Amino acid sequence: MKVMIVGVGKLGYKLAETMISEGIDVTLIDSNSKVIERINDHLDVLTVNANGLEIDILKELNIEDYDLLIASTNSDETNTIICTLAKKLGCKKTIARMRNPEYTEQLDFIKNELGIDLIVNPDLATANEITRYLLKKYSFYTGDFAKGKVQMLDLSANILPGFVGNRIMDLDNMDGILIAAITRDGDVIIPNGSTELNEDDIIHFIGDTRSINNLVDKYKLNTNRKQIKRAMIFGGGKLGYYLAKRLIEANINVVIIEEDRERCKYLSNNLDNVLVIHGDGTDINILDEEELSEMDAFIGATGFDEQNILMCLMAKQAHVKKVIAKISRPSYSHLIDKFGIDAALNPVNITVSNILKFIRGGKVVSVSLLLGEQAEVTEVIVDENLHIVGKKVSELGLPKGIIIGAAVQKGKVIIPNGNTIINAKDRLIIFSLTEDTAAIDMFLKPKKGGVFSELWHRN
């Protein structure tokens, strides 16, 4: 498979890094020579220092031979034009990043008329994810799969009585639940039954929703049943705007604190029933005046990770129940659990997940980058043409870094073992370490003569 990425900021770089690990042939185009130099020092890809809008450049690179072009420059309009040009010149599929709120009501028209196959909006996708989390009853972060039948949640071993010092095989009340992974000292490991749990381990559980709920109730972890009624957003950028709109739709009272006066005017004019405060959100006096301690949720949504994390810690000290930080640096994700922040979401990871889902096509339902980008969870619906149909899990030859965490067979959630047989139409929740994700291709490989995901297998 051949992919061209135009615009190599955080999203373009992460996409390239992820695709290279999966054996995809990647070409990167950027007009900034310093960006190209940095890429050449870190990634083994073809790089071109040029403007992706130049038709001659696209022709010289034989754009018609590419399966996919992703336009991720800083300009929505530029991304749209690049995708349109690429499609006209013979590129099979195109993806454009568009972040401007003014275009959100026109996305279907833009896609249909300009030949764009997928439009991604990192800020909107992140706002949707934050809203989903805030509307859940748990005070810790969970991920949903198989239309809500399967959940994955992360908990510290320290808050689970009887876990620290014991082997996984010796734990009680684990029916319907699997420990898919453990984060230990910043590294992710795939455990087995004899793995002993240590202090400060972050345990990543996966199981059917009822069993997960039972685990939460048994250890009295569900300490926050209070419905979210008031939320404070620190930062009124695109993420803050989209998030405020979503929370208003959920009948939540919203306060936005934004330092830029012109941005405050924009928010006030375009958001109904939102209190917009012009001021420095790091000023504790302003937070006290706006009754931070009375808030049910606080979201750090500025473009600065350090400010988001710092103010989330302040919100925690003010006893705000749910605290979320937007982060962009992968290295900070390891600090979140130590700081006690409930969730940290990376818009780049969320967007890459959506693009990977599109690339893998066919029966791949969802992809989530997790655990500081060291692991991935992929949900697959088994097509009848896949070669794994009729085989036992023990016959699949899974690498140590891949585990089938759960399967939904005929509507029933099971935790597979070596004797579990894979059937057509099963939903598989596959947990994999990043270095082993290329092996997931085996799940997407059809039997000889079968047809599955033309885009993915054209290589």
Sequence and secondary structure as in RCSB ss.txt:
>XXXX:A:sequence
MKVMIVGVGKLGYKLAETMISEGIDVTLIDSNSKVIERINDHLDVLTVNANGLEIDILKELNIEDYDLLIASTNS
DETNTIICTLAKKLGCKKTIARMRNPEYTEQLDFIKNELGIDLIVNPDLATANEITRYLLKKYSFYTGDFAKGKV
QMLDLSANILPGFVGNRIMDLDNMDGILIAAITRDGDVIIPNGSTELNEDDIIHFIGDTRSINNLVDKYKLNTNR
KQIKRAMIFGGGKLGYYLAKRLIEANINVVIIEEDRERCKYLSNNLDNVLVIHGDGTDINILDEEELSEMDAFIG
ATGFDEQNILMCLMAKQAHVKKVIAKISRPSYSHLIDKFGIDAALNPVNITVSNILKFIRGGKVVSVSLLLGEQA
EVTEVIVDENLHIVGKKVSELGLPKGIIIGAAVQKGKVIIPNGNTIINAKDRLIIFSLTEDTAAIDMFLKPKKGG
VFSELWHRN
>XXXX:A:secstr
 EEEEE  SHHHHHHHHHHHHTT EEEEEES HHHHHHHHHH  SEEEES TT HHHHHHTTGGG SEEEE SS 
HHHHHHHHHHHHHTT SEEEEE   GGGGGGHHHHHHHHT SEEE HHHHHHHHHHHHHTSS SS EEEEGGGTE
EEEEEEGGGSTTTTTSBGGG SS TTEEEEEEEETTEEE   TT B  TT EEEEEEEHHHHHHHHHHTT     
    EEEEE  SHHHHHHHHHHHHTT EEEEEES HHHHHHHHHH TTEEEEES TT HHHHHHTTGGG SEEEE
 SS HHHHHHHHHHHHHTT SEEEEE   GGGGGTHHHHT SEEE HHHHHHHHHHHHHH TTEEEEEEETTTTE
EEEEEE  TTBTTTT BGGGS   TTEEEEEEEETTEEE   TT B  TT EEEEEEEGGGGGGGHHHH B TT 
   HHHH  
